[in-house]
């Protein structure tokens, strides 16, 4: 450290106020609190220990205590209802997979055994079956609400794209799960759906071959549908739901279209016309941007405030213009010089201009 820096440091230390050191009891209390916080002592709060390392309280607060715009109604619960149905499908699907056999010769028999002999098997299978239909209905309603309420606009375009991908994955989930009982109805219905997929442009035939696991339906097709239905599609849906919720918390919830956003105090309406600017030809130039306030749906008191503000600005500009003119005007004792008197008299010998006689000839 240079000598100059040392002198400045010494002067700073001398001018600083003396710091009071904590007592021995205060130091012991701080050490005890730190020991409990970092789990180095016996009496440990498990919830506090986990929260200090994961910040779960902050995440929960951001999820559950976020601002909700005025005018929200039951339409805004469609997304949460869809997520709840997905969780129910995942739980019931785990129980069903404990008894299901993904084999072309044993799949139908395992489903029959699950439905007729396993305790509450029919109930769990019914929840999974009807939950699949309900999930597709709810996600379509949620997407319709998002579209008609304008929640897909800036800055939520990415969240809309994620929602569209989730809609596609939900239909794929229903298609792959429909084949798993492997009865006559599910078998032929899946063949029809796969043929429709094969009719798609460019990638259609390749996608159909991928789903069939070959050129024709076989036992491998059932195994592939089971793997897609149990692991691939649910994993993608879970990851995209996490990204979807993160963007919802980050960007907030869109207010209903019939609720007008509050205008900042003192701000002009967005539809107001700037003073001195005409929007069309032969239109009267507005003096102030207050005439369009009533047409824009601005309350009367706000329009009056804008008008008063515009009048004050015009008065100030008029005073400044008058002051500039008075400063540039000539003094009272000065007599303005007549420009006409300074001109030289015309030459008397000069001839007057010739007059036209009307017939095209000049009289000399």
N, C-alpha and C positions, 0 to 999 in steps of 0.2 A: 504494500500500500504506500502511495506517495506521501510526502510530508504534508502537502496541502490537504489531502483527504484525511490524514490523521488529525490535523488541527480542526477541520470541520466536524469530525466525529467527536472529538473531545468537547468542542463548544456545544454540540447537540446534547451530549450526555450531561453537561453541566446545567444546561437550560431546562432539561427534562425534569418533571416532577418525580420525586422518589416514589417507587412502587412498594406498596405494602405487601409483605410476604404473608402467605396464609399460615395460620397457626397449625400446630401439630394435629389437633382434632379435625380441622378442615381437610388436611391432607389425607388423613385416614378415611374420612368419609368419602372423598373423591376416589380413593383407591378401591374402596368397597363397592361403590357404584360401578366403576369400570370392571371390577372382577365379576359382578353379577351380570353386567351387560355382555361380557365376553366369555361367559360360562366357565370361569375359573374357580367359582365357589359353588357350594352345595345347593342353595335355594335358587333354582333357575326357573324362570318363566319360559316355558317352551314356545308359546306363541310369540312372545317378545324376541326370543332368540332367533326364531325363523324370520320374523319381520325385519329384524336388523340386518339380515343377510340377503333378503329377497325384495325388500321394500314392497311387500304385498299390500300394506295399508294404502300406500300411494296409488297402486294400480286399482285397488278396489274403490278408492275415492274417485279416481278419474272415471271409472266405469259407472258407478251407481250415483254419484253426486254431481254429475255434469249438468250444465244448464239445458233446460228444455224450453223451446220457444212457446209463446202463447198460442193457444188454439189447437194444440195437439189433441187427438181423439183416439178411438179404438183402432182406426186404420193403421196407426203407428205401431201396433203390437203384432202385426202379421209377421214381421221378421223374427221377433222373439219366439212366436209360436212355431215357426218353421224350424228354428234351431232346437226348440224343445222336442219336437217330433223326431228330428234327426238323432238326438241323444237317446230317445226311447227306442228308435230303430236299432241303434248300436247295442243297447243293453239286451233287448230281446233277441237280436241276432246272435249274440254270444251264447245265450242259453240254447238256441236252436242248433247252433253248430256243434254242441256237445253230443247230440244224438243223430245228426245228419251224416250220411255216408255219400260222398260225391262219386258214385259209381253208376254206370248205366244200368246195371242189373240189380242194384240194391238201393238206389235213391228213393224210388217210390215206396218200397217196403219200409225204409227208415222213417219216411214221412207218415206212413200209416201207423207205425208203432208209436211215434211221437204224439200223434193226435189222439189215439184211442187208449193207450196204455200208460203213458207217462203222466205223473201227477201234475195237473194244471197245464199240460202240454197243449191242449186245444186252446186254452185261454191265451197262452203266450204266442202261439202261432197266429191266432186271430188278431192280436194286437199288432204283430209284425205285418200281417197282410193288409189290414185296413189302415195301418199307419203309413204304409207306402203310398196308398192312394191319397190319403189326407196330406201328406207332405208335398206331393206334386200339385195339389189344388192350392195349398197355402203359398207355395213359392210363386205360382202364377199370379195369385192375388197380390202378393207383396211386390212383384215386378210391375203390375198394373198400377198400384198405388204410387210407386216411385216415378213412373212415367207421367201419370196425370197430374201429380203434384210438382213436377219439374225438379225432382231431386237428383236427376242425372246431369244437370248442368254444372258449369264451373263453380267450385273447384272439385266436383265429385265425379268427374268422368271416369277415373280409374276404378272407383267403387262400383259404378254401373257396369263396367266391363267384367269385373270380378263376379258381380251378380249374374250376368249372362252366362259366364262359364259355370257357375254353380247350378244354374237352371239346366244346362246341358248335361252336367254330371249327374244330376238327380234323375233325369230321364234314362241315362245309361244305367244307373243303379236299378231302376225299375225293370229295364229290359233284361239285364243279367240275372236278376233275382226271379224273374217269371219262369225261367227254364228249370230251376232247381228241383221242383217236384217231379219233373220228367214224366209227366203223364201225356196222354194224347193231345189234350188241348194246349198245354204249354209247348210241346214239341212242335206242332204245326204252326202255332202262332209265332214262335221264334224263327221258324224257317221263312215265313212271310216277311217278318221284320228284317231279317238278314238279306232277303232278296231286294227289298226296298233300299237297303243300305248299298247294295252292290250296284244299283242303278244310278248312284251319284256320279257326278263328273270327276274325272281324273283319279281321285283317291278312293272313289266308291268301291271298285273291285278289290283293291288292296286291303281296305278296311274290312270288307266282308270275309276275305280269306283269313285275316288275322283273328276275327271273332270266331270263325268256324274251326280255327287251328288246322286248316287244310282246305281242299276243294269241296269236301262234302261233310255233312254232319256225322259225328262219330262219338265214341266215348271220350275222346280228348276234348271235344267241344264242351261237354259238361264240366270237365275239370277246369278248363280255361274260364268259363263263365263263373264258376265258383270262386276261383282265385281273384278275378276282377271284382266280383261282388263283395268278397270278404275283406280284401286287403288293399287293392290298388285304389278303387274309387272312394271308399271311406277315408283313406289317408289323404287323398287330394281334397276331398270336401272339408275335412277337418282343418287342413292348412289354410285353405282359402277362406273359411269362416273366421279364422284368427286374423287374417289380413283384413277381412271385411270389417270386423269389429274394431280393429285398430284405427282404420280410416274413419269410421263413424265417430269414435271418441275424439280423434284429432281434428276433424273438420266440423263436427257438430251436426245437429239435426236441422233439416230444412223446415222452415215455417210453412204452414198451409198457404196455398195461393190466395185465399180470400183474406188473409191477414196482411195488412200493409206494414212494411218495416218502418219503424219510427225514424223521422228525419232529425238529424242533429240540430241542436238549438242554434239559430242564427244562420243556418245554411239555406241557400236558395233552392227552390224545387228544380228537379232535373229537367222538367219540360219548359222552364222559363226561357224567354228569348233575351239575349244580351241587348243592353241598351244601345241604341244607335245602329242597329243592324236589321235590315229588312230581309225577310225570308224569301219573298217572291218579287217579281217585277211589278212596278206601279203600286206597291204596297206602302202604306204609311209607315214611316220609320218610328218605332216605339221610343218613347222618352225614357222609360225605366222598365225593368223586367218584372213588373208587378201585375200587368194586365192578364198574363197567362196563369197567374197563381190560382185564381178561382177555377179556371178550366181544368187545371191539373189536379184538382181535388184537395188543395191545401186548405186547412181551416182558416176562417176569416181573421182570427187574431194574428196568425202567423203572416197572412198576406198583408195586414195592416202594418205589422212590424217591418216587413220587407219594404213596404211603400215609404214608411217614415225614414228608414235607413237610406233609401235611394234619394229621397228629398234632401236629406242632410248632406249627402255626397254632392248633389247638384248645387246646393247653396254654397258649399265650400269652394267648388270649382268656379262659381260665378264671382265670389269675392276675390279669388286669386286672379281671375281674368281682369276684373275691374282695377285691382292694384297694379297689374302690369301695364294696363292702358294709361292710368294716371301717371305712372313713372315715365312712360315714353312720350307723353304729350308735351308741347312747347310751353315755355313760361308765359305768364299773363302780360308782362311788359314788352314782350317781343312781338313785333308786327310781322305777320307773314308776308313774304315777298310775293308780289303778283308776277307770275310767270309771263303773263301777256305783256306787262310793261317793260320787261327786259328785252323783248324782241325788237329788232331793228325795224324802222318803218319801211314800208315797201317803196320801191323805186317808182317815182311819179312818172318817169318816162317810159315805164314799161307799158306795153300795149295790153289792153284787156283781151281775154280769151275770145276766140272766134265763136260766133253763135251759129247753130245749125238752123238753116232756113226751112228744114222739113222735107226738102226734095232731094236730099243727099248731096247738095252742093254747099260749099263754104263761101260766105260773103266776105270779100276782102275790103 
